[in-house]
């Protein structure tokens, strides 16, 4: 496992980390015992950064990470998120009282006195233009409730605005072979300001595993069944906002580029790590075998310039017109 510095925190985090959305819910059937086995396997393989949120299973994911900390002596970092408990999820709900309430609940779920990294959870764009919100986060750091804070965003515009605030240590953004826009401007700006980048949905909701067929069926509580057009939350969170059939076509174009002794998923993760500005990718996992598959992505040799160009060509020819301008 390789490690990279996260922002100005002084932390060195595993380049393949653990996204804990799936062990909370809305990704089909889950078992807490199997989820715990996956978390333990991640630690065994060198993962030391886990990303969750208070709404993943209504706290279920946070509580599993608290169990992991009780079980293990080895230190690790936990990032959680706040904001999506608001209903309706509107900018006006981002008040000091609401944020404090959400954070207190996460502190209880995580069984800790201070959250390692708190991320605003994809708030409406207007929130990034409300400096008082970031001032409240500064106060929570001063009070010892948070060690550091960052943001999780939907759009590049939001990411660029967020890093203007000096307390922002990290930006979590969708970045994968099917969502390449962040690398154009945001990455260089984040690097200049020494802000960490967490690449979420690195496998495009599983599309970049290459395991789906056109007749793929998902369980009713799986967002890949009910959010393909943004019915419940931002469309870009499901298959990167890409039409399912078009995504399958792009996957077939990528298959011949996979290095020997690697999987498509591992190549997709290695592709992300080819960008030195990225701190880590945070693929999700529900089972130990998925963790093992993901972590091996860090061991894939660097992709050649030719392979990188061909991957970009697939994006430009099949994907870009569908997603690039949206996020």
C-alpha positions in Angstrom: 0.0 0.0 0.0 1.2 3.5 -0.8 0.4 6.6 1.3 -0.1 10.2 0.4 -0.4 13.4 2.5 -3.9 14.7 3.1 -4.0 18.4 2.8 -2.2 20.2 5.6 -3.3 17.7 8.3 0.1 15.9 8.4 -1.7 12.6 7.9 -0.5 10.1 5.4 -3.5 8.1 4.2 -3.7 4.9 2.1 -4.1 5.7 -1.6 -6.8 3.0 -1.7 -9.1 3.8 1.2 -12.5 2.5 2.2 -15.9 4.1 1.2 -18.5 3.1 3.8 -21.7 4.0 1.9 -22.4 0.5 0.9 -22.2 -1.0 4.4 -24.7 1.5 5.5 -27.4 0.9 2.9 -28.9 1.6 -0.5 -26.5 -0.8 -2.2 -28.6 -3.9 -1.9 -28.5 -6.6 0.9 -25.9 -6.2 3.6 -24.8 -8.2 6.7 -23.2 -6.4 9.6 -21.0 -9.5 10.2 -19.8 -9.4 6.6 -19.3 -5.7 6.7 -17.1 -6.0 9.8 -15.1 -8.7 8.1 -14.6 -6.3 5.2 -13.5 -3.5 7.5 -11.0 -5.8 9.3 -9.6 -7.0 6.0 -9.1 -3.5 4.9 -7.0 -2.7 8.0 -5.0 -5.9 7.5 -4.2 -4.8 3.9 -2.9 -1.4 5.0 -6.0 0.8 4.6 -6.0 3.5 7.2 -8.7 5.9 6.0 -12.4 5.2 6.1 -15.1 7.6 4.7 -18.7 7.5 5.9 -21.7 9.8 6.6 -24.4 10.2 9.2 -27.1 9.2 6.6 -25.5 6.0 5.5 -28.0 3.6 7.0 -29.1 6.4 9.4 -25.9 6.0 11.4 -25.4 2.3 10.8 -22.1 2.8 8.9 -20.7 5.1 11.6 -21.6 2.6 14.3 -19.8 -0.2 12.5 -16.7 2.0 12.4 -17.0 2.6 16.1 -17.0 -1.2 16.5 -13.9 -1.4 14.4 -12.1 1.0 16.6 -13.0 -1.0 19.7 -11.8 -4.2 18.1 -8.4 -2.8 16.8 -5.4 -1.2 18.4 -3.9 0.1 15.1 -4.9 3.7 14.6 -6.9 4.8 11.6 -8.7 7.9 10.4 -12.5 8.3 10.0 -14.1 11.0 7.9 -17.9 11.5 8.2 -20.3 14.0 6.7 -23.1 16.2 7.8 -25.9 18.0 6.1 -28.0 15.5 4.3 -30.2 14.8 7.3 -31.9 18.1 6.4 -35.4 17.6 5.0 -35.8 19.5 2.7 -32.1 19.7 1.9 -31.9 23.4 1.3 -29.2 26.0 1.9 -31.3 27.7 4.7 -31.0 24.5 6.8 -27.2 24.9 7.1 -27.5 26.7 10.4 -25.1 26.6 13.4 -27.7 24.8 15.5 -28.4 22.1 12.8 -24.7 21.5 12.1 -23.9 21.2 15.8 -26.8 18.8 16.3 -25.7 16.6 13.4 -22.1 16.6 14.6 -23.1 15.7 18.2 -25.1 12.7 16.8 -22.0 11.5 14.8 -19.8 11.9 17.8 -22.1 9.6 19.7 -22.4 7.1 16.8 -18.6 7.0 16.4 -18.0 6.8 20.1 -15.4 9.6 20.0 -14.9 13.1 21.5 -13.5 14.6 18.3 -14.3 13.7 14.6 -11.1 13.3 12.6 -12.5 14.9 9.4 -16.0 16.4 9.0 -17.2 17.0 5.5 -20.2 19.0 4.5 -22.3 16.5 2.6 -22.9 17.9 -0.9 -24.8 21.0 0.2 -26.6 23.2 -2.3 -24.3 25.4 -4.3 -25.4 28.5 -2.4 -23.9 27.2 0.8 -20.4 27.6 -0.6 -21.1 31.3 -0.9 -22.0 31.6 2.8 -18.8 32.2 4.7 -20.6 32.1 8.1 -21.1 28.3 7.6 -17.3 27.8 7.3 -16.9 30.1 10.3 -19.1 27.8 12.4 -16.9 24.9 11.4 -13.8 26.8 12.5 -15.5 27.3 15.9 -16.2 23.6 16.2 -12.5 22.9 15.5 -11.6 25.4 18.2 -14.1 23.7 20.6 -12.4 20.3 19.9 -15.4 18.7 18.3 -13.6 18.4 15.0 -9.9 17.9 14.2 -10.3 19.1 10.6 -13.0 19.7 8.1 -13.6 19.6 4.4 -16.4 19.3 1.8 -18.0 16.7 -0.4 -19.2 18.3 -3.7 -21.1 17.5 -6.8 -19.7 20.2 -9.1 -16.3 21.5 -10.0 -17.6 25.1 -9.4 -18.4 24.1 -5.8 -14.9 22.6 -5.3 -13.2 25.7 -6.6 -15.2 28.0 -4.3 -14.8 25.7 -1.2 -11.0 25.8 -1.3 -11.1 29.6 -1.0 -11.9 29.0 2.7 -8.6 28.6 4.6 -10.0 25.9 6.9 -10.9 23.5 4.2 -8.4 20.6 4.3 -10.0 18.3 1.7 -12.5 18.1 -1.1 -14.3 14.8 -1.9 -15.4 14.8 -5.6 -16.5 12.2 -8.1 -13.5 11.4 -10.2 -13.1 8.3 -12.4 -12.6 7.3 -16.0 -16.2 8.5 -16.7 -15.9 11.8 -14.8 -12.6 13.5 -15.9 -13.4 17.2 -15.7 -12.0 17.8 -12.1 -8.5 17.2 -13.5 -8.7 20.1 -15.9 -8.5 23.1 -13.5 -9.5 22.0 -10.0 -6.6 19.6 -9.4 -4.0 22.2 -10.0 -5.8 24.8 -7.8 -6.2 22.2 -4.9 -2.5 21.3 -5.2 -1.5 25.0 -5.1 -3.5 25.5 -1.9 -2.4 22.1 -0.4 -5.9 20.7 -0.2 -6.4 17.0 -0.3 -8.6 15.3 -2.9 -10.7 12.3 -2.1 -11.9 10.5 -5.3 -15.3 9.1 -4.6 -17.3 6.7 -6.8 -14.0 5.6 -8.4 -15.6 2.6 -10.0 -18.7 4.5 -11.2 -21.2 2.6 -9.0 -19.6 -0.7 -10.1 -19.9 0.0 -13.8 -16.1 0.1 -14.1 -15.8 -3.4 -12.6 -17.0 -4.7 -16.0 -19.3 -7.2 -14.3 -22.6 -5.7 -15.5 -24.6 -6.8 -18.5 -27.5 -5.1 -20.2 -30.1 -7.1 -18.3 -28.5 -6.4 -14.9 -31.1 -6.3 -12.1 -30.6 -4.4 -8.8 -32.5 -4.9 -5.5 -35.3 -2.4 -4.9 -33.4 -0.6 -2.1 -30.3 -0.2 -4.3 -29.9 3.3 -5.6 -28.7 1.9 -8.9 -32.3 0.7 -9.4 -34.1 3.8 -8.3 -31.9 6.8 -8.9 -30.6 6.5 -12.5 -32.3 9.7 -13.5 -31.8 11.6 -10.2 -35.2 10.6 -8.7 -33.9 10.7 -5.1 -30.6 12.6 -5.2 -28.1 14.0 -7.7 -28.1 11.9 -10.8 -24.3 12.0 -11.0 -24.1 9.8 -7.9 -25.4 6.8 -9.8 -23.2 5.5 -12.6 -21.5 8.9 -12.7 -24.7 10.3 -14.4 -24.0 8.2 -17.5 -26.7 6.3 -19.3 -26.4 2.7 -18.3 -26.3 1.3 -21.9 -23.7 3.9 -22.9 -21.6 3.0 -19.9 -21.6 -0.7 -20.9 -20.5 0.3 -24.4 -17.6 2.4 -23.0 -16.6 -0.5 -20.7 -16.2 -2.8 -23.8 -13.9 -0.2 -25.3 -11.8 -0.2 -22.2 -11.4 -3.9 -21.8 -8.5 -4.3 -24.3 -6.5 -1.7 -22.3 -6.5 -3.7 -19.1 -2.9 -4.6 -18.2 -1.9 -8.3 -17.8 -2.8 -9.9 -14.5 -5.1 -7.0 -13.6 -8.9 -6.5 -13.6 -10.7 -3.6 -15.2 -11.6 -2.3 -11.7 -7.9 -2.4 -10.7 -7.0 -0.5 -13.9 -9.7 2.1 -13.1 -8.2 2.6 -9.6 -4.7 2.8 -10.9 -5.8 5.4 -13.5 -7.0 7.6 -10.6 -3.7 7.3 -8.8 -1.8 8.4 -11.9 -2.9 11.9 -10.9 -0.5 12.9 -8.1 -2.9 15.6 -6.9 -5.3 12.9 -5.7 -4.8 11.9 -2.1 -6.8 8.7 -2.3 -9.5 6.8 -4.0 -12.4 5.6 -1.8 -14.0 2.5 -3.4 -16.8 0.9 -1.5 -16.9 -2.7 -0.3 -19.4 -5.0 1.4 -17.2 -8.1 1.5 -13.6 -9.0 2.2 -13.1 -10.2 -1.4 -14.1 -6.8 -2.7 -11.6 -5.1 -0.4 -8.9 -7.4 -1.7 -9.8 -6.6 -5.3 -9.8 -2.9 -4.6 -6.5 -2.7 -2.6 -4.7 -4.6 -5.4 -5.4 -1.6 -7.6 -2.6 0.2 -5.8 -0.2 -2.6 -6.9 -0.9 -2.2 -10.7 2.2 -0.7 -12.4 1.9 2.8 -13.6 -0.2 3.0 -16.8 1.7 3.9 -20.0 1.3 7.2 -21.8 -0.3 5.3 -24.6 -2.8 3.6 -22.3 -3.7 6.9 -20.7 -4.3 8.5 -24.1 -6.5 5.6 -25.2 -8.6 5.9 -22.0 -9.0 9.6 -22.7 -10.1 8.8 -26.2 -12.8 6.5 -24.9 -14.0 9.3 -22.6 -13.9 11.9 -25.4 -15.7 9.8 -28.0 -18.4 8.1 -25.8 -18.8 9.8 -22.4 -17.8 13.5 -22.5 -20.9 14.9 -24.2 -23.1 13.2 -21.6 -21.5 14.3 -18.4 -18.7 16.9 -18.8 -20.8 20.0 -18.8 -23.1 18.9 -16.0 -20.7 18.6 -13.1 
